Amino acid sequence: MSEHEFDDEYRLRRHRQFVLELEREIGQINRTIVHERMPELNRERCLTLATLVARSRAAYLDLALELGRTSQDCLPEDSRIVELREARRRFEELRDAFAAMERAIECGYVDVAVPD
């Protein structure tokens, strides 16, 4: 192994170690801050958010299907497209919030009340 290869390997190991330590510290920061705002999640709170996501998905799809049905021979009016965009935005925001909650649970940022 040449000196150059050794230096590169050493630098790579140091960078990996740095990233691991950084990830650990970021995890602790998230745990502290997120846990402070949500000390404990339970099934009911998670399902309430899941229900909201499902309702927003249904509203978005329903609107899109309605536009397809009522606009067979012409393009929908701009105001209807704006309405569809807002329905999509609402759905995507809620879906992303649910995904963020799942990630917080998976990473241990919040405690979950698990029934006995």
Number of C-alpha atoms within 10 A of each C-alpha: 5 7 8 9 10 11 11 12 12 12 12 12 12 12 12 12 12 12 12 12 12 12 12 12 12 12 15 15 13 17 19 14 13 15 17 12 9 13 15 14 16 12 11 10 11 14 12 11 16 17 12 15 21 15 14 21 19 14 17 22 16 14 18 18 12 11 17 14 10 11 12 9 8 8 12 13 10 9 9 14 15 11 14 19 14 13 20 19 14 16 22 16 13 20 19 12 15 18 13 12 17 14 13 18 15 11 13 16 23 24 16 15 12 8 6 3
